[in-house]
Amino acid sequence: MRNRVKGFTTVTITLLLVSILVAVSAFIGKVLVSEKRIALNEIEYRVAFAAAEKGVASAMAELKVNPTATVLSGAVAISSAQASYSVTMTPNGAATGVTDVVSVATLDTGGQTTVSVQLAERSILNPNSSGPAAPLLVGGASTGISGNMTVVANPNGGGPGVPVSVWSGKDISGGGSMQTCHLGDYASGSGCSASISTKSGGTVVFDTDVVDNDPDFPADMLEYIFGYGAGDWDKIEAMATAVVTSCSEVNAPGFFIVDGGGECDLSGVTSSASSPAIVIVKDANVKANGGDKFYGLLFSYDSDPTDATVFNLKLNGGAQIFGAISTNHGGDNLNGTFDAVYDAGVFCILTNCDSSGGGVGNPFVSISTIPGSWKDW
């Protein structure tokens, strides 16, 4: 009898333990299945979200090439999930130059994610101006300009009908000679037939087209020209067509930052009146030789004008700049024999003055998201 009781107890305990093990196993299995489903859902969500984001990026690229585009589609696929996206691009009725973009991503399992954002189009140059006010802008602690130069004025640099040839926050001084004139009095290779202002040795006869010692001269020339200051260098770089190490890599049209530490030889730049370039030469010397012609905006930029490093602009042999020259590190190092000619046609292209948008990959128009407009809910 006693053995029967012991056997019954053993069987009962065994069944109880087996039941517990089965229950625990079932619970663990359920948890694992649930976690796997959660992980799969997370993967699918990330794929859908990535597809929606790719749709937005594709829309930005498409608008850069074709500003009249209204729809596009595509797909994203990985081993565990696939998603397709469709994007609509609609001009914003309340703001000029703003496009409302809605990207809808759909998983092959039926799930869906939507991302919407507003994109703004702006010119590379400061959209609040029509380009530099003068064909020669000289910033820095001193502006002693040497060499022999001819400067053709911006006829509306100081306002409608107010010509400006040279603009500086300091007094224009130094040796050499300078003559300024209107475009109608300028002949390429022959200089000015009639001058507005002149400087020859110690004799200086400046008219109002030479605006020097101006308290309103911009403290940050980057901000004045591009709309982003020195503290936003990353934004300026983001707008560039390319960041290159040599001026020989500058192929207009486009916005190029030359940041290689070597000398920029303008003879290596390809540009024309219909294909100009914006070129920032950062922390390097600039030179030009006889017969060299540059169309666009040339900015000699010293990232730290307070240090002992000196950079020079040597424009020799009658080199010609059709557009504007800017420097933020003083005119003492600007020398040579050259012409700086304001060209309204060049600046119309650089500032997108005809509002043709980004069509045909316009390199002087950037497209970016409006902060706060991104929604993924």
Buried (B, 14 or more C-beta within 10 A) or exposed (E): EEEEEEEEEEEEEEEEEEEEEEEEEEEEEEEEEEEEEEEEEEBBBBBBBBBBBBBBEBBBBBBBEBBEBEEBEBEBEEEEBBBBBBBBBEEBEEEEBBBBBBBBBBBEEEBEBBBBBBBBBBBBBBBEEBBBBBBBBBBBEBBBBBBBBBBBBBBBBBEEEBBBBBBBBBEBBBBBBBBBBBBEBBEEEEBBEEBBBBBEEEEBEBEEBBBBEEEEBBEBBBBBBBBBBBEBBEBBEEBBBEBBEBBBBBBBBBBBBBBBEEBBBBBEBEBBBEBBBBBBBBBBBBBBBEEBBBBBBBBBBBBEBEEEEEBBBBBBEBBBBBBBBBBBBBBBBBBBBBBBBBBBBBBBBBBBBEEEBBBEEBBBBBBEBBEEBEEEE
